[in-house]
Amino acid sequence: MDRVVRIGHNAAVTSDDPRDFHSAAPVPVRLTKGDPPTAPRPTPPVRRRTALIAGLAAVGGAVCGAGALTLPKLFDRETVPGTPVADPTVTAGQIRWRAAVPVRTDMDWTPPAVVAGTVFATAENGILHALDTATGKTRWTAVAGANIDYGPLAVAGVVIVATELPLVAFDASTGERRWRTEDATTTGQLCASADGGVVYAMASGRPYVRGVSAIDSRTGRILWMTPTGGASGPLDLSAGAGIVAAVDGEALVALDAATGALRWRTEIQGFMAKPTVGANTVVVAGASTGLEVFDLASGAPLWTARAHLADYAAVAGDLTYAGGGYWVGSYETTTVQAFDTRTGRLRWSKGKTGAPPVVVNATVFTAEGRKVSALDAATGSQRWECDIGMATSAVAANDDTAFVYGDGYVYAIAL
């Protein structure tokens, strides 16, 4: 029998959960224990665009890969959720399995998370599903106690999701709840340090101070909180190379990932843009000028490039990729573009994507309409294309399989 862990709204939080957010200066606040004040908790900011994804049309057999391969029995819609039949004969670009899960999708196309033989998927009913990557069979499910807004993020032996306000972490192996905190939330995809030991999110303490919180991923303890100075709207984050980059209104803020200290702050041309941290750069996509690229150490502007409607970027090696758009009832389809990270010169422009481009093992994965595609990261040439029905997330991948949400299923596609 599948293990179900039920988590209620009134579950106790950790005893050393900090609450003392009093500093309004743009410096990190070291937190101490104390009883929470009685000030009302604010409602988290809402994005400009609303995802209208429910009610996607049912799709029958799946056809994928270079040769049309119809598998009507293998992917019968009456398959019991979590008990798919894996096809061991597939080749690159063909479906290994699909598991019937009522997956939920946020406007940032958050993909499933994959680590150590398990793929984690979130469902519309507030349930986190852990599936075997080889077979798609359910390992465990856990109830978050509220609708899941963002996640999952799998790091350091835990899987973290953001509900309507609290963050909740589950043991990645068993599904047991590890911690829950209402002192951090998110308005976008969660991010973590390179070793997974620290998770970064939007602060939501009492009294409310808008800023970035660093959370110990193993315990849920708040390590630091730094105000970012914005007034309202989303606070989008990206972490890497020792910094946390935050877009707050029309400001790009870089914080020291270990201490929360302000490294630098600069203005950007556009509200609601999203940051991506590379090895030596911070890229802002969705700005009114297109892509804006800054030096990671100093915040000095390096170059800009027109990337029409591209709301997302990815950095891998010496290339910076742009493409994908927010859900706006439907979504904006964009061309995938690759730029030289040092100079901003356009290297290639190929294909179409609605979802953010994801780069894994020299391959750029895209999703647009019914198609998931794999492009050569250096040249943009198409390696394969797979028809899964309506894709509703970006792609996550390990060494031999890509995972994506589509049409009420989690799909596993052979690499």
NUTI-98522 format. One line per 8 residues: number of its first residue (from 0); their letters; for each residue x, y, z of C-alpha. Coordinates in Angstrom, 2 decimals. Example, Ala and Ser with C-alpha at 12.3 -4.5 7.8 and 13.67 -1.06 7.14 Angstrom:
NUTI-98522
0	as	12.30,-4.50,7.80  13.67,-1.06,7.14
end
This chain:
NUTI-98522
0	mdrvvrig	0.00,0.00,0.00  1.30,3.49,-0.85  2.37,5.52,2.14  0.32,8.69,2.78  1.54,11.33,5.19  -1.16,13.81,6.24  -0.08,17.29,7.19  -2.62,19.66,8.75
8	hnaavtsd	-2.56,23.44,9.03  -2.07,23.26,12.81  1.00,21.03,12.79  3.66,22.29,15.19  6.63,24.17,13.83  10.18,23.73,15.08  10.83,25.11,18.57  13.65,27.39,17.41
16	dprdfhsa	11.58,28.94,14.62  12.68,32.62,14.54  10.16,35.42,14.22  12.02,38.64,14.98  12.05,40.60,11.74  12.52,44.22,12.89  15.27,45.68,10.67  14.23,47.78,7.72
24	apvpvrlt	17.75,48.64,6.58  19.25,46.81,3.57  21.51,44.67,5.75  21.05,41.08,6.95  19.16,40.54,10.19  20.44,37.83,12.53  17.42,36.24,14.14  16.74,35.23,17.74
32	kgdpptap	14.06,33.19,19.41  10.94,34.88,20.73  7.18,34.74,20.87  5.59,35.96,17.63  3.86,39.34,17.78  0.14,39.52,17.14  0.40,41.69,14.04  -1.66,40.28,11.14
40	rptppvrr	0.23,38.42,8.45  0.07,40.09,5.02  -1.26,38.43,1.93  1.63,37.49,-0.38  1.82,39.59,-3.55  0.12,38.27,-6.65  1.68,38.25,-10.10  0.29,40.34,-12.94
48	rtaliagl	-0.64,37.24,-14.87  -2.93,34.43,-13.84  -2.48,30.85,-14.87  -5.64,29.38,-16.39  -4.58,25.85,-16.96  -7.39,23.72,-15.49  -9.50,21.72,-17.86  -6.89,20.72,-20.41
56	aavggavc	-8.34,18.41,-23.04  -7.79,14.69,-22.70  -5.40,13.19,-25.22  -5.31,9.55,-26.22  -2.24,7.64,-27.47  1.13,9.37,-27.55  3.28,9.72,-30.65  6.92,10.73,-30.30
64	gagaltlp	10.42,10.40,-31.75  11.48,10.60,-35.36  9.30,7.63,-36.37  5.61,7.66,-35.47  5.11,5.15,-32.68  1.51,4.73,-31.52  1.04,3.03,-28.15  -2.70,2.96,-27.43
72	klfdretv	-2.60,0.16,-24.84  0.52,1.26,-23.04  -0.92,4.71,-22.31  -4.59,3.92,-21.77  -6.18,6.82,-19.84  -7.78,4.30,-17.45  -4.36,3.34,-16.09  -4.44,3.41,-12.28
80	pgtpvadp	-2.61,6.57,-11.06  0.98,5.81,-10.09  1.02,2.33,-11.70  2.16,2.96,-15.30  3.67,0.35,-17.57  7.23,1.27,-18.63  8.38,0.46,-22.15  11.97,-0.89,-22.05
88	tvtagqir	12.39,-0.78,-25.85  12.21,2.98,-26.40  14.95,5.09,-27.97  15.85,8.78,-27.55  12.81,11.03,-27.84  10.29,8.29,-27.11  8.15,7.92,-23.98  9.36,5.45,-21.34
96	wraavpvr	6.25,5.80,-19.21  3.56,8.23,-18.13  1.91,8.29,-14.71  -1.60,9.66,-14.21  -1.14,12.43,-11.65  -3.46,15.50,-11.48  -0.43,17.76,-11.78  -0.67,21.48,-11.00
104	tdmdwtpp	1.18,24.10,-12.93  2.24,27.58,-11.83  2.79,30.53,-14.15  6.55,29.95,-14.02  6.26,26.44,-15.50  7.98,24.87,-12.46  9.06,21.36,-13.55  9.04,18.15,-11.51
112	avvagtvf	12.18,17.59,-9.43  14.40,14.54,-9.97  17.10,13.17,-7.66  18.51,9.75,-6.72  16.08,7.60,-8.69  12.94,9.51,-7.68  10.94,12.15,-9.53  8.75,14.42,-7.40
120	ataengil	5.54,15.98,-8.76  2.94,18.24,-7.19  -0.78,17.80,-7.71  -3.73,20.21,-7.79  -5.13,18.71,-4.59  -2.10,19.67,-2.50  -0.47,16.23,-2.68  3.21,15.62,-3.36
128	haldtatg	3.92,12.45,-5.36  7.23,10.56,-5.34  7.60,8.29,-8.39  10.27,5.80,-9.38  12.24,7.29,-12.28  12.63,3.91,-14.01  9.04,2.73,-13.82  6.83,5.67,-12.83
136	ktrwtava	5.36,3.68,-9.95  4.44,5.55,-6.77  6.91,5.35,-3.91  4.96,7.57,-1.54  2.53,10.48,-1.41  2.29,13.26,1.18  -0.43,15.82,1.85  0.82,19.37,2.31
144	ganidygp	-2.34,20.57,4.08  -3.03,23.35,1.54  -2.80,23.99,-2.16  0.77,23.91,-3.44  1.75,27.13,-5.19  5.40,26.44,-6.09  7.86,23.59,-5.99  8.96,20.92,-5.65
152	lavagvvi	12.61,21.64,-4.84  14.62,18.50,-3.95  17.83,19.23,-2.00  19.87,17.70,0.84  17.52,14.76,1.41  14.33,16.82,1.58  11.63,17.92,-0.86  10.29,21.43,-0.28
160	vatelplv	7.03,22.92,-1.53  5.45,26.33,-1.04  1.78,26.31,-0.09  -0.49,29.36,0.19  1.93,30.82,2.74  4.13,28.27,4.58  7.02,26.32,3.18  6.79,22.59,3.98
168	afdastge	9.63,20.07,3.73  9.29,16.29,3.47  11.85,13.53,3.80  12.79,12.58,0.24  13.00,8.86,1.07  9.89,8.38,3.21  7.55,11.34,2.72  7.55,12.12,6.44
176	rrwrteda	7.26,15.81,7.18  10.57,17.29,8.35  9.62,20.91,8.99  7.17,23.70,8.27  7.72,27.44,8.50  5.51,30.46,7.95  8.46,32.85,8.06  9.21,32.39,4.37
184	tttgqlca	7.15,32.07,1.20  7.75,32.49,-2.50  6.31,34.19,-5.57  8.36,32.13,-8.00  10.48,29.01,-8.28  12.42,28.08,-5.15  16.22,28.12,-5.30  19.05,26.75,-3.16
192	sadggvvy	22.79,26.89,-2.56  25.06,24.65,-4.64  25.26,22.02,-1.87  21.51,22.21,-1.20  22.06,23.09,2.46  20.37,26.48,2.24  17.10,27.41,0.54  16.34,31.01,-0.40
200	amasgrpy	12.81,32.41,-0.39  10.80,35.56,0.13  10.51,36.62,3.77  7.04,36.59,5.35  7.65,37.05,9.07  5.86,39.04,11.76  5.95,42.03,11.49  6.26,41.78,7.74
208	vrgvsaid	9.49,43.06,6.19  9.86,42.56,2.46  13.10,40.79,1.68  15.02,37.55,1.18  15.22,34.77,3.77  17.82,31.99,3.95  16.49,28.75,5.44  18.43,25.72,6.63
216	srtgrilw	17.03,23.04,4.31  17.47,20.28,6.90  15.78,22.00,9.87  13.69,24.89,8.53  15.57,27.36,10.75  15.86,30.88,9.38  19.57,31.72,9.02  19.29,35.36,7.92
224	mtptggas	16.84,37.83,6.44  17.78,40.87,4.36  15.26,43.57,3.35  15.34,44.42,-0.36  13.50,47.72,-0.31  10.64,46.99,-2.69  7.03,47.85,-2.00  4.87,45.21,-3.66
232	gpldlsag	4.65,42.61,-6.40  6.66,39.42,-6.80  10.21,38.94,-5.58  12.04,36.63,-7.98  15.26,34.92,-6.89  18.18,32.97,-8.31  21.19,31.57,-6.46  24.67,30.52,-7.54
240	agivaavd	28.37,31.41,-7.47  28.10,32.58,-3.86  25.33,35.13,-4.33  21.54,35.38,-4.25  20.14,37.66,-6.95  16.72,39.21,-6.37  14.59,41.29,-8.73  12.40,43.52,-6.55
248	gealvald	10.38,45.94,-8.64  12.86,47.71,-10.92  15.89,46.90,-8.78  18.35,44.02,-9.10  19.91,43.20,-5.73  22.86,40.83,-5.15  23.30,39.42,-1.64  26.09,37.32,-0.16
256	aatgalrw	24.66,33.80,-0.08  26.34,32.92,3.23  25.61,36.06,5.25  22.89,38.00,3.44  25.13,41.10,3.23  24.44,43.44,0.31  27.03,42.96,-2.46  25.56,45.46,-4.92
264	rteiqgfm	22.32,46.96,-6.17  21.42,48.37,-9.59  18.37,49.54,-11.47  16.90,47.51,-14.34  14.66,48.51,-17.23  11.42,46.75,-16.55  9.08,45.52,-13.84  8.48,41.77,-13.23
272	akptvgan	11.79,40.66,-14.75  13.51,37.45,-13.61  17.17,36.91,-12.64  19.44,33.99,-13.49  22.88,33.60,-11.90  25.70,32.22,-14.06  29.33,31.56,-13.26  30.38,35.19,-13.85
280	tvvvagas	27.18,37.00,-14.76  23.68,37.78,-13.58  21.16,37.73,-16.43  17.81,39.51,-16.22  15.12,38.30,-18.64  11.77,39.94,-19.23  13.17,43.47,-19.00  11.78,46.11,-21.36
288	tglevfdl	15.10,46.12,-23.22  15.15,42.31,-23.60  18.06,40.64,-21.84  20.19,42.67,-19.45  23.48,41.09,-18.35  25.56,42.27,-15.38  28.97,41.41,-13.98  28.51,39.04,-11.05
296	asgaplwt	31.25,40.58,-8.90  30.50,44.28,-9.36  27.01,44.61,-10.83  28.40,46.60,-13.75  26.26,46.30,-16.91  27.91,44.16,-19.60  25.49,44.00,-22.51  21.85,43.96,-23.54
304	arahlady	20.15,42.03,-26.32  16.73,42.04,-27.85  14.94,38.83,-26.90  11.33,39.53,-27.85  8.82,38.29,-25.24  11.42,36.03,-23.57  10.68,35.95,-19.84  13.34,33.37,-18.90
312	aavagdlt	17.06,32.76,-19.32  19.51,29.93,-18.67  23.30,30.11,-18.53  25.53,27.14,-19.36  29.21,27.31,-20.28  29.91,30.25,-22.58  26.31,30.62,-23.79  23.26,32.39,-22.39
320	yagggywv	19.87,31.11,-23.59  16.59,33.05,-23.69  13.01,31.99,-24.37  9.62,31.14,-22.91  6.80,33.26,-21.54  4.45,33.47,-18.55  1.03,31.84,-18.70  -1.54,34.51,-19.64
328	gsyetttv	-4.65,32.42,-20.11  -2.54,30.84,-22.80  1.17,31.63,-23.10  3.57,33.49,-25.32  5.57,31.27,-27.68  9.08,32.53,-28.33  12.07,31.53,-30.39  14.95,30.00,-28.42
336	qafdtrtg	18.02,32.22,-28.72  21.61,31.55,-27.68  23.99,34.47,-26.99  27.70,34.57,-26.29  27.85,35.14,-22.52  30.90,37.43,-22.77  29.92,39.62,-25.71  26.17,39.26,-26.22
344	rlrwskgk	26.62,38.19,-29.85  23.77,36.04,-31.13  25.06,32.50,-31.79  21.84,30.87,-32.96  18.07,31.25,-32.98  16.00,28.09,-33.44  12.75,26.38,-32.59  9.84,27.53,-30.45
352	tgappvvv	9.13,27.31,-26.73  6.48,28.44,-24.29  8.28,27.00,-21.26  11.64,28.27,-19.96  14.63,26.67,-21.73  16.45,24.13,-19.56  20.05,23.10,-20.27  21.28,19.67,-19.11
360	natvftae	24.30,17.76,-20.47  24.80,20.03,-23.52  21.13,19.76,-24.48  18.52,22.53,-24.43  15.05,21.22,-23.58  11.97,23.18,-24.64  8.21,22.66,-24.43  5.64,24.28,-26.68
368	grkvsald	2.06,23.17,-27.13  2.06,19.41,-27.64  5.80,19.19,-28.29  8.83,18.62,-26.07  12.07,19.15,-27.99  15.77,18.58,-27.42  18.21,20.94,-29.15  21.98,20.76,-29.40
376	aatgsqrw	23.20,23.42,-26.96  26.08,24.52,-29.19  24.29,24.73,-32.54  20.53,24.70,-31.87  20.00,21.74,-34.20  17.10,19.52,-33.19  18.01,16.15,-31.70  14.47,14.90,-31.24
384	ecdigmat	10.87,15.98,-30.75  8.20,14.19,-28.73  4.41,14.64,-28.76  3.00,14.38,-25.22  -0.25,16.31,-25.42  -0.35,19.79,-23.89  2.92,20.46,-22.04  2.36,22.39,-18.80
392	savaandd	5.85,22.59,-17.27  9.47,23.05,-18.12  11.63,19.94,-18.39  13.71,18.28,-15.66  16.29,15.67,-16.62  18.83,13.20,-15.28  21.41,11.36,-17.37  18.98,9.17,-19.32
400	tafvygdg	15.45,10.54,-18.93  13.62,13.86,-19.28  10.53,14.50,-17.14  7.70,16.94,-17.87  4.06,17.58,-16.94  1.42,17.30,-19.63  -2.32,16.78,-19.81  -2.70,15.41,-16.26
408	yvyaial	0.34,13.13,-16.45  3.98,13.02,-15.55  5.87,11.93,-18.68  9.29,10.26,-18.79  11.06,10.61,-22.14  14.17,8.60,-23.02  17.40,10.49,-23.73
end
